[in-house]
Amino acid sequence: METQVNHYEFINLQTGNVIAYASYPVDIDKAECLAKLERKKNELATIHRVNFELIYWQEHEHSIR
């Protein structure tokens, strides 16, 4: 059986480009998921050498078209 996951994308506000994706199981605690998203955001800010406030995340709809 396949685990249900929520998909997220991280976007650079300066360029509007998606710079990363992340997926987390739907059954993890909301606070834990938010902590993981913020940790990933800080990691991406360091890697891309931008202020962490210039990166945001949003849920990404994974539909096949």
PyMOL Python script that loads the backbone (N, CA, C, O; Angstrom):
from pymol import cmd

cmd.read_pdbstr("""\
ATOM      1  N   MET A   1       0.836  -1.184   0.000  1.00  0.00           N
ATOM      2  CA  MET A   1       0.000   0.000   0.000  1.00  0.00           C
ATOM      3  C   MET A   1       0.883   1.250   0.000  1.00  0.00           C
ATOM      4  O   MET A   1       1.879   1.315   0.720  1.00  0.00           O
ATOM      5  N   GLU A   2       0.517   2.212  -0.792  1.00  0.00           N
ATOM      6  CA  GLU A   2       1.301   3.433  -0.927  1.00  0.00           C
ATOM      7  C   GLU A   2       0.943   4.425   0.176  1.00  0.00           C
ATOM      8  O   GLU A   2      -0.230   4.623   0.491  1.00  0.00           O
ATOM      9  N   THR A   3       1.971   5.045   0.757  1.00  0.00           N
ATOM     10  CA  THR A   3       1.771   6.033   1.812  1.00  0.00           C
ATOM     11  C   THR A   3       1.268   7.340   1.208  1.00  0.00           C
ATOM     12  O   THR A   3       1.794   7.810   0.199  1.00  0.00           O
ATOM     13  N   GLN A   4       0.245   7.922   1.831  1.00  0.00           N
ATOM     14  CA  GLN A   4      -0.281   9.212   1.394  1.00  0.00           C
ATOM     15  C   GLN A   4       0.685  10.314   1.822  1.00  0.00           C
ATOM     16  O   GLN A   4       1.141  10.334   2.965  1.00  0.00           O
ATOM     17  N   VAL A   5       0.993  11.218   0.917  1.00  0.00           N
ATOM     18  CA  VAL A   5       1.916  12.311   1.225  1.00  0.00           C
ATOM     19  C   VAL A   5       1.347  13.638   0.725  1.00  0.00           C
ATOM     20  O   VAL A   5       0.566  13.686  -0.225  1.00  0.00           O
ATOM     21  N   ASN A   6       1.761  14.703   1.391  1.00  0.00           N
ATOM     22  CA  ASN A   6       1.486  16.060   0.930  1.00  0.00           C
ATOM     23  C   ASN A   6       2.745  16.565   0.242  1.00  0.00           C
ATOM     24  O   ASN A   6       3.857  16.350   0.726  1.00  0.00           O
ATOM     25  N   HIS A   7       2.566  17.227  -0.874  1.00  0.00           N
ATOM     26  CA  HIS A   7       3.688  17.752  -1.644  1.00  0.00           C
ATOM     27  C   HIS A   7       3.748  19.267  -1.467  1.00  0.00           C
ATOM     28  O   HIS A   7       2.719  19.943  -1.454  1.00  0.00           O
ATOM     29  N   TYR A   8       4.952  19.783  -1.334  1.00  0.00           N
ATOM     30  CA  TYR A   8       5.171  21.214  -1.151  1.00  0.00           C
ATOM     31  C   TYR A   8       6.220  21.682  -2.143  1.00  0.00           C
ATOM     32  O   TYR A   8       7.095  20.919  -2.551  1.00  0.00           O
ATOM     33  N   GLU A   9       6.119  22.959  -2.527  1.00  0.00           N
ATOM     34  CA  GLU A   9       7.141  23.561  -3.368  1.00  0.00           C
ATOM     35  C   GLU A   9       7.651  24.818  -2.685  1.00  0.00           C
ATOM     36  O   GLU A   9       6.908  25.524  -2.004  1.00  0.00           O
ATOM     37  N   PHE A  10       8.931  25.079  -2.882  1.00  0.00           N
ATOM     38  CA  PHE A  10       9.589  26.248  -2.303  1.00  0.00           C
ATOM     39  C   PHE A  10       9.889  27.212  -3.440  1.00  0.00           C
ATOM     40  O   PHE A  10      10.456  26.829  -4.463  1.00  0.00           O
ATOM     41  N   ILE A  11       9.500  28.473  -3.248  1.00  0.00           N
ATOM     42  CA  ILE A  11       9.580  29.461  -4.313  1.00  0.00           C
ATOM     43  C   ILE A  11      10.436  30.641  -3.876  1.00  0.00           C
ATOM     44  O   ILE A  11      10.313  31.136  -2.756  1.00  0.00           O
ATOM     45  N   ASN A  12      11.310  31.084  -4.782  1.00  0.00           N
ATOM     46  CA  ASN A  12      12.128  32.273  -4.568  1.00  0.00           C
ATOM     47  C   ASN A  12      11.275  33.481  -4.956  1.00  0.00           C
ATOM     48  O   ASN A  12      10.873  33.607  -6.113  1.00  0.00           O
ATOM     49  N   LEU A  13      10.997  34.362  -4.005  1.00  0.00           N
ATOM     50  CA  LEU A  13      10.153  35.527  -4.267  1.00  0.00           C
ATOM     51  C   LEU A  13      10.761  36.493  -5.274  1.00  0.00           C
ATOM     52  O   LEU A  13      10.027  37.149  -6.013  1.00  0.00           O
ATOM     53  N   GLN A  14      12.079  36.593  -5.318  1.00  0.00           N
ATOM     54  CA  GLN A  14      12.728  37.525  -6.246  1.00  0.00           C
ATOM     55  C   GLN A  14      12.533  37.108  -7.696  1.00  0.00           C
ATOM     56  O   GLN A  14      12.309  37.950  -8.564  1.00  0.00           O
ATOM     57  N   THR A  15      12.618  35.820  -7.955  1.00  0.00           N
ATOM     58  CA  THR A  15      12.547  35.333  -9.331  1.00  0.00           C
ATOM     59  C   THR A  15      11.207  34.694  -9.670  1.00  0.00           C
ATOM     60  O   THR A  15      10.833  34.618 -10.840  1.00  0.00           O
ATOM     61  N   GLY A  16      10.487  34.236  -8.659  1.00  0.00           N
ATOM     62  CA  GLY A  16       9.234  33.524  -8.892  1.00  0.00           C
ATOM     63  C   GLY A  16       9.442  32.075  -9.275  1.00  0.00           C
ATOM     64  O   GLY A  16       8.480  31.372  -9.587  1.00  0.00           O
ATOM     65  N   ASN A  17      10.687  31.615  -9.255  1.00  0.00           N
ATOM     66  CA  ASN A  17      11.008  30.241  -9.642  1.00  0.00           C
ATOM     67  C   ASN A  17      10.851  29.277  -8.476  1.00  0.00           C
ATOM     68  O   ASN A  17      11.132  29.614  -7.326  1.00  0.00           O
ATOM     69  N   VAL A  18      10.396  28.073  -8.796  1.00  0.00           N
ATOM     70  CA  VAL A  18      10.381  26.995  -7.815  1.00  0.00           C
ATOM     71  C   VAL A  18      11.811  26.497  -7.694  1.00  0.00           C
ATOM     72  O   VAL A  18      12.438  26.148  -8.694  1.00  0.00           O
ATOM     73  N   ILE A  19      12.329  26.465  -6.467  1.00  0.00           N
ATOM     74  CA  ILE A  19      13.727  26.060  -6.288  1.00  0.00           C
ATOM     75  C   ILE A  19      13.859  24.685  -5.654  1.00  0.00           C
ATOM     76  O   ILE A  19      14.945  24.106  -5.653  1.00  0.00           O
ATOM     77  N   ALA A  20      12.756  24.150  -5.110  1.00  0.00           N
ATOM     78  CA  ALA A  20      12.828  22.818  -4.507  1.00  0.00           C
ATOM     79  C   ALA A  20      11.423  22.289  -4.259  1.00  0.00           C
ATOM     80  O   ALA A  20      10.444  23.035  -4.230  1.00  0.00           O
ATOM     81  N   TYR A  21      11.361  20.976  -4.083  1.00  0.00           N
ATOM     82  CA  TYR A  21      10.123  20.304  -3.720  1.00  0.00           C
ATOM     83  C   TYR A  21      10.394  19.449  -2.494  1.00  0.00           C
ATOM     84  O   TYR A  21      11.524  19.017  -2.262  1.00  0.00           O
ATOM     85  N   ALA A  22       9.354  19.209  -1.715  1.00  0.00           N
ATOM     86  CA  ALA A  22       9.465  18.308  -0.568  1.00  0.00           C
ATOM     87  C   ALA A  22       8.134  17.591  -0.397  1.00  0.00           C
ATOM     88  O   ALA A  22       7.079  18.131  -0.730  1.00  0.00           O
ATOM     89  N   SER A  23       8.193  16.389   0.119  1.00  0.00           N
ATOM     90  CA  SER A  23       6.989  15.607   0.389  1.00  0.00           C
ATOM     91  C   SER A  23       7.077  15.029   1.787  1.00  0.00           C
ATOM     92  O   SER A  23       8.120  14.520   2.198  1.00  0.00           O
ATOM     93  N   TYR A  24       5.970  15.113   2.517  1.00  0.00           N
ATOM     94  CA  TYR A  24       5.909  14.586   3.877  1.00  0.00           C
ATOM     95  C   TYR A  24       4.623  13.793   4.046  1.00  0.00           C
ATOM     96  O   TYR A  24       3.603  14.146   3.455  1.00  0.00           O
ATOM     97  N   PRO A  25       4.651  12.728   4.843  1.00  0.00           N
ATOM     98  CA  PRO A  25       3.452  11.919   5.057  1.00  0.00           C
ATOM     99  C   PRO A  25       2.319  12.750   5.657  1.00  0.00           C
ATOM    100  O   PRO A  25       2.557  13.651   6.462  1.00  0.00           O
ATOM    101  N   VAL A  26       1.090  12.438   5.258  1.00  0.00           N
ATOM    102  CA  VAL A  26      -0.060  13.194   5.760  1.00  0.00           C
ATOM    103  C   VAL A  26      -0.333  12.920   7.235  1.00  0.00           C
ATOM    104  O   VAL A  26      -0.998  13.715   7.899  1.00  0.00           O
ATOM    105  N   ASP A  27       0.169  11.811   7.748  1.00  0.00           N
ATOM    106  CA  ASP A  27      -0.149  11.448   9.130  1.00  0.00           C
ATOM    107  C   ASP A  27       0.829  11.997  10.172  1.00  0.00           C
ATOM    108  O   ASP A  27       0.685  11.691  11.356  1.00  0.00           O
ATOM    109  N   ILE A  28       1.824  12.804   9.762  1.00  0.00           N
ATOM    110  CA  ILE A  28       2.713  13.387  10.774  1.00  0.00           C
ATOM    111  C   ILE A  28       2.015  14.584  11.420  1.00  0.00           C
ATOM    112  O   ILE A  28       1.120  15.193  10.833  1.00  0.00           O
ATOM    113  N   ASP A  29       2.438  14.899  12.621  1.00  0.00           N
ATOM    114  CA  ASP A  29       1.882  16.012  13.377  1.00  0.00           C
ATOM    115  C   ASP A  29       2.078  17.317  12.609  1.00  0.00           C
ATOM    116  O   ASP A  29       3.125  17.534  11.999  1.00  0.00           O
ATOM    117  N   LYS A  30       1.065  18.183  12.642  1.00  0.00           N
ATOM    118  CA  LYS A  30       1.136  19.459  11.910  1.00  0.00           C
ATOM    119  C   LYS A  30       2.332  20.303  12.351  1.00  0.00           C
ATOM    120  O   LYS A  30       3.003  20.912  11.518  1.00  0.00           O
ATOM    121  N   ALA A  31       2.599  20.342  13.654  1.00  0.00           N
ATOM    122  CA  ALA A  31       3.736  21.116  14.165  1.00  0.00           C
ATOM    123  C   ALA A  31       5.053  20.550  13.642  1.00  0.00           C
ATOM    124  O   ALA A  31       5.964  21.305  13.304  1.00  0.00           O
ATOM    125  N   GLU A  32       5.153  19.231  13.574  1.00  0.00           N
ATOM    126  CA  GLU A  32       6.365  18.591  13.056  1.00  0.00           C
ATOM    127  C   GLU A  32       6.543  18.903  11.568  1.00  0.00           C
ATOM    128  O   GLU A  32       7.658  19.154  11.112  1.00  0.00           O
ATOM    129  N   CYS A  33       5.450  18.888  10.824  1.00  0.00           N
ATOM    130  CA  CYS A  33       5.510  19.201   9.399  1.00  0.00           C
ATOM    131  C   CYS A  33       5.957  20.649   9.191  1.00  0.00           C
ATOM    132  O   CYS A  33       6.805  20.918   8.340  1.00  0.00           O
ATOM    133  N   LEU A  34       5.399  21.574   9.956  1.00  0.00           N
ATOM    134  CA  LEU A  34       5.793  22.981   9.851  1.00  0.00           C
ATOM    135  C   LEU A  34       7.268  23.169  10.193  1.00  0.00           C
ATOM    136  O   LEU A  34       7.964  23.956   9.552  1.00  0.00           O
ATOM    137  N   ALA A  35       7.737  22.445  11.202  1.00  0.00           N
ATOM    138  CA  ALA A  35       9.147  22.535  11.583  1.00  0.00           C
ATOM    139  C   ALA A  35      10.040  22.036  10.447  1.00  0.00           C
ATOM    140  O   ALA A  35      11.074  22.638  10.158  1.00  0.00           O
ATOM    141  N   LYS A  36       9.643  20.939   9.807  1.00  0.00           N
ATOM    142  CA  LYS A  36      10.427  20.406   8.691  1.00  0.00           C
ATOM    143  C   LYS A  36      10.435  21.375   7.512  1.00  0.00           C
ATOM    144  O   LYS A  36      11.462  21.550   6.856  1.00  0.00           O
ATOM    145  N   LEU A  37       9.295  22.000   7.244  1.00  0.00           N
ATOM    146  CA  LEU A  37       9.214  22.964   6.147  1.00  0.00           C
ATOM    147  C   LEU A  37      10.102  24.177   6.417  1.00  0.00           C
ATOM    148  O   LEU A  37      10.783  24.663   5.513  1.00  0.00           O
ATOM    149  N   GLU A  38      10.097  24.664   7.648  1.00  0.00           N
ATOM    150  CA  GLU A  38      10.939  25.814   7.998  1.00  0.00           C
ATOM    151  C   GLU A  38      12.421  25.450   7.947  1.00  0.00           C
ATOM    152  O   GLU A  38      13.247  26.257   7.521  1.00  0.00           O
ATOM    153  N   ARG A  39      12.758  24.231   8.384  1.00  0.00           N
ATOM    154  CA  ARG A  39      14.145  23.769   8.323  1.00  0.00           C
ATOM    155  C   ARG A  39      14.616  23.707   6.863  1.00  0.00           C
ATOM    156  O   ARG A  39      15.728  24.124   6.539  1.00  0.00           O
ATOM    157  N   LYS A  40      13.751  23.181   5.994  1.00  0.00           N
ATOM    158  CA  LYS A  40      14.081  23.096   4.566  1.00  0.00           C
ATOM    159  C   LYS A  40      14.229  24.493   3.967  1.00  0.00           C
ATOM    160  O   LYS A  40      15.120  24.729   3.151  1.00  0.00           O
ATOM    161  N   LYS A  41      13.360  25.415   4.369  1.00  0.00           N
ATOM    162  CA  LYS A  41      13.421  26.800   3.888  1.00  0.00           C
ATOM    163  C   LYS A  41      14.759  27.442   4.264  1.00  0.00           C
ATOM    164  O   LYS A  41      15.394  28.092   3.434  1.00  0.00           O
ATOM    165  N   ASN A  42      15.182  27.259   5.512  1.00  0.00           N
ATOM    166  CA  ASN A  42      16.470  27.807   5.957  1.00  0.00           C
ATOM    167  C   ASN A  42      17.640  27.164   5.219  1.00  0.00           C
ATOM    168  O   ASN A  42      18.603  27.842   4.862  1.00  0.00           O
ATOM    169  N   GLU A  43      17.555  25.867   4.996  1.00  0.00           N
ATOM    170  CA  GLU A  43      18.600  25.154   4.253  1.00  0.00           C
ATOM    171  C   GLU A  43      18.710  25.701   2.825  1.00  0.00           C
ATOM    172  O   GLU A  43      19.813  25.920   2.323  1.00  0.00           O
ATOM    173  N   LEU A  44      17.575  25.917   2.184  1.00  0.00           N
ATOM    174  CA  LEU A  44      17.581  26.441   0.815  1.00  0.00           C
ATOM    175  C   LEU A  44      18.118  27.865   0.756  1.00  0.00           C
ATOM    176  O   LEU A  44      18.818  28.228  -0.189  1.00  0.00           O
ATOM    177  N   ALA A  45      17.793  28.668   1.761  1.00  0.00           N
ATOM    178  CA  ALA A  45      18.303  30.043   1.809  1.00  0.00           C
ATOM    179  C   ALA A  45      19.827  30.035   1.881  1.00  0.00           C
ATOM    180  O   ALA A  45      20.487  30.854   1.240  1.00  0.00           O
ATOM    181  N   THR A  46      20.377  29.121   2.652  1.00  0.00           N
ATOM    182  CA  THR A  46      21.830  29.008   2.772  1.00  0.00           C
ATOM    183  C   THR A  46      22.448  28.537   1.455  1.00  0.00           C
ATOM    184  O   THR A  46      23.441  29.099   0.996  1.00  0.00           O
ATOM    185  N   ILE A  47      21.868  27.522   0.862  1.00  0.00           N
ATOM    186  CA  ILE A  47      22.393  26.967  -0.391  1.00  0.00           C
ATOM    187  C   ILE A  47      22.352  27.995  -1.517  1.00  0.00           C
ATOM    188  O   ILE A  47      23.310  28.133  -2.277  1.00  0.00           O
ATOM    189  N   HIS A  48      21.233  28.714  -1.617  1.00  0.00           N
ATOM    190  CA  HIS A  48      21.047  29.665  -2.716  1.00  0.00           C
ATOM    191  C   HIS A  48      21.525  31.074  -2.383  1.00  0.00           C
ATOM    192  O   HIS A  48      21.436  31.986  -3.205  1.00  0.00           O
ATOM    193  N   ARG A  49      22.032  31.236  -1.166  1.00  0.00           N
ATOM    194  CA  ARG A  49      22.583  32.513  -0.701  1.00  0.00           C
ATOM    195  C   ARG A  49      21.598  33.668  -0.859  1.00  0.00           C
ATOM    196  O   ARG A  49      21.928  34.723  -1.401  1.00  0.00           O
ATOM    197  N   VAL A  50      20.380  33.437  -0.372  1.00  0.00           N
ATOM    198  CA  VAL A  50      19.362  34.487  -0.336  1.00  0.00           C
ATOM    199  C   VAL A  50      18.812  34.564   1.082  1.00  0.00           C
ATOM    200  O   VAL A  50      18.926  33.615   1.857  1.00  0.00           O
ATOM    201  N   ASN A  51      18.220  35.695   1.407  1.00  0.00           N
ATOM    202  CA  ASN A  51      17.595  35.865   2.708  1.00  0.00           C
ATOM    203  C   ASN A  51      16.452  34.860   2.842  1.00  0.00           C
ATOM    204  O   ASN A  51      15.683  34.667   1.900  1.00  0.00           O
ATOM    205  N   PHE A  52      16.339  34.229   3.995  1.00  0.00           N
ATOM    206  CA  PHE A  52      15.306  33.210   4.168  1.00  0.00           C
ATOM    207  C   PHE A  52      13.902  33.787   4.033  1.00  0.00           C
ATOM    208  O   PHE A  52      12.957  33.044   3.767  1.00  0.00           O
ATOM    209  N   GLU A  53      13.745  35.095   4.211  1.00  0.00           N
ATOM    210  CA  GLU A  53      12.433  35.724   4.052  1.00  0.00           C
ATOM    211  C   GLU A  53      12.028  35.837   2.583  1.00  0.00           C
ATOM    212  O   GLU A  53      10.874  36.142   2.283  1.00  0.00           O
ATOM    213  N   LEU A  54      12.963  35.595   1.670  1.00  0.00           N
ATOM    214  CA  LEU A  54      12.668  35.645   0.241  1.00  0.00           C
ATOM    215  C   LEU A  54      12.258  34.286  -0.317  1.00  0.00           C
ATOM    216  O   LEU A  54      12.070  34.136  -1.525  1.00  0.00           O
ATOM    217  N   ILE A  55      12.121  33.304   0.560  1.00  0.00           N
ATOM    218  CA  ILE A  55      11.684  31.975   0.144  1.00  0.00           C
ATOM    219  C   ILE A  55      10.395  31.657   0.882  1.00  0.00           C
ATOM    220  O   ILE A  55      10.292  31.857   2.092  1.00  0.00           O
ATOM    221  N   TYR A  56       9.419  31.162   0.143  1.00  0.00           N
ATOM    222  CA  TYR A  56       8.203  30.702   0.806  1.00  0.00           C
ATOM    223  C   TYR A  56       7.842  29.331   0.265  1.00  0.00           C
ATOM    224  O   TYR A  56       8.331  28.914  -0.784  1.00  0.00           O
ATOM    225  N   TRP A  57       6.997  28.649   0.980  1.00  0.00           N
ATOM    226  CA  TRP A  57       6.552  27.326   0.558  1.00  0.00           C
ATOM    227  C   TRP A  57       5.038  27.330   0.449  1.00  0.00           C
ATOM    228  O   TRP A  57       4.348  28.100   1.117  1.00  0.00           O
ATOM    229  N   GLN A  58       4.542  26.456  -0.403  1.00  0.00           N
ATOM    230  CA  GLN A  58       3.101  26.280  -0.542  1.00  0.00           C
ATOM    231  C   GLN A  58       2.833  24.835  -0.922  1.00  0.00           C
ATOM    232  O   GLN A  58       3.715  24.138  -1.425  1.00  0.00           O
ATOM    233  N   GLU A  59       1.611  24.394  -0.677  1.00  0.00           N
ATOM    234  CA  GLU A  59       1.249  23.040  -1.081  1.00  0.00           C
ATOM    235  C   GLU A  59       1.246  22.976  -2.598  1.00  0.00           C
ATOM    236  O   GLU A  59       0.831  23.911  -3.281  1.00  0.00           O
ATOM    237  N   HIS A  60       1.713  21.866  -3.095  1.00  0.00           N
ATOM    238  CA  HIS A  60       1.815  21.668  -4.540  1.00  0.00           C
ATOM    239  C   HIS A  60       0.865  20.553  -4.935  1.00  0.00           C
ATOM    240  O   HIS A  60       0.960  19.436  -4.427  1.00  0.00           O
ATOM    241  N   GLU A  61      -0.043  20.855  -5.835  1.00  0.00           N
ATOM    242  CA  GLU A  61      -0.986  19.853  -6.332  1.00  0.00           C
ATOM    243  C   GLU A  61      -0.268  18.972  -7.342  1.00  0.00           C
ATOM    244  O   GLU A  61       0.185  19.451  -8.381  1.00  0.00           O
ATOM    245  N   HIS A  62      -0.164  17.696  -7.039  1.00  0.00           N
ATOM    246  CA  HIS A  62       0.523  16.751  -7.926  1.00  0.00           C
ATOM    247  C   HIS A  62      -0.499  16.032  -8.793  1.00  0.00           C
ATOM    248  O   HIS A  62      -0.828  14.873  -8.542  1.00  0.00           O
ATOM    249  N   SER A  63      -0.988  16.699  -9.785  1.00  0.00           N
ATOM    250  CA  SER A  63      -1.947  16.049 -10.672  1.00  0.00           C
ATOM    251  C   SER A  63      -1.272  15.741 -12.003  1.00  0.00           C
ATOM    252  O   SER A  63      -0.414  16.496 -12.463  1.00  0.00           O
ATOM    253  N   ILE A  64      -1.654  14.659 -12.600  1.00  0.00           N
ATOM    254  CA  ILE A  64      -1.114  14.272 -13.902  1.00  0.00           C
ATOM    255  C   ILE A  64      -2.058  14.819 -14.961  1.00  0.00           C
ATOM    256  O   ILE A  64      -3.258  14.545 -14.940  1.00  0.00           O
ATOM    257  N   ARG A  65      -1.509  15.588 -15.879  1.00  0.00           N
ATOM    258  CA  ARG A  65      -2.356  16.205 -16.922  1.00  0.00           C
ATOM    259  C   ARG A  65      -1.953  15.714 -18.275  1.00  0.00           C
ATOM    260  O   ARG A  65      -2.544  16.114 -19.278  1.00  0.00           O
TER     261      ARG A  65
END
""", "prot")
cmd.dss("prot")
cmd.show_as("cartoon", "prot")
cmd.util.cbc("prot")
cmd.orient("prot")
